[in-house]
């Protein structure tokens, strides 16, 4: 499942427990992630899922679920 793999990658990138993450976890409010953190996560996700994420789409991402939805959209899974 895409959401689970996204959580794995975020957990690895931010060095936090996967159990702290849910679909509605906010990068800024809940994880205190900065733009560099988000950039590194996006790069890891692009490599993992063999996709390219447009910068304008990155600006719209606020939660973990937003990323999972974006990946599905880019991969034409929804």
C-alpha positions in Angstrom: 0.0 0.0 0.0 1.3 3.4 -1.0 0.4 5.1 2.3 2.4 2.6 4.3 5.5 2.9 2.1 5.2 6.8 2.3 5.2 6.5 6.1 8.2 4.2 6.0 10.2 6.7 4.0 9.1 9.7 6.1 10.0 7.8 9.2 13.5 7.0 7.8 14.1 10.6 6.5 13.0 12.3 9.7 14.3 9.6 12.1 11.0 9.2 13.9 8.9 6.2 14.7 6.4 5.1 12.1 3.8 4.8 14.9 3.8 8.5 15.3 2.6 9.0 11.7 -1.0 8.9 10.4 -2.6 9.9 7.2 -3.5 13.3 8.6 -0.1 14.0 10.1 1.0 17.5 9.1 4.6 18.1 8.2 4.8 21.6 9.6 2.4 21.4 12.6 3.0 17.8 13.8 6.5 17.0 12.6 8.1 20.4 12.6 9.6 19.7 9.2 11.1 22.5 7.3 11.3 23.0 3.5 14.6 21.1 3.3 13.0 18.1 5.1 10.1 18.1 2.7 12.4 18.4 -0.3 14.5 15.4 0.9 11.3 13.3 1.5 10.1 14.2 -2.0 13.4 13.1 -3.6 13.3 9.8 -1.7 9.7 9.2 -2.8 10.5 10.1 -6.4 13.2 7.4 -6.3 11.1 4.9 -4.5 8.1 5.2 -6.8 10.0 6.1 -10.0 8.0 9.4 -10.5 8.7 13.1 -10.9 6.7 15.5 -8.7 6.1 19.0 -10.1 7.3 21.8 -7.8 3.8 23.4 -7.9 2.4 20.1 -6.5 5.0 20.1 -3.7 3.7 23.4 -2.5 0.2 21.9 -2.0 1.4 19.1 0.2 0.6 19.5 3.9 -0.1 16.0 5.2 1.1 12.5 4.6 -2.1 11.6 2.9 -1.6 14.5 0.4 1.7 12.8 -0.6 0.0 9.4 -1.1 -2.8 10.9 -3.2 -0.2 12.8 -5.3 1.8 9.6 -5.9 -1.4 7.8 -7.0 -2.3 10.7 -9.3 1.2 10.8 -10.9 1.2 7.0 -11.3 -2.4 7.2 -12.6 -3.8 4.9 -9.9 -6.8 6.9 -9.0 
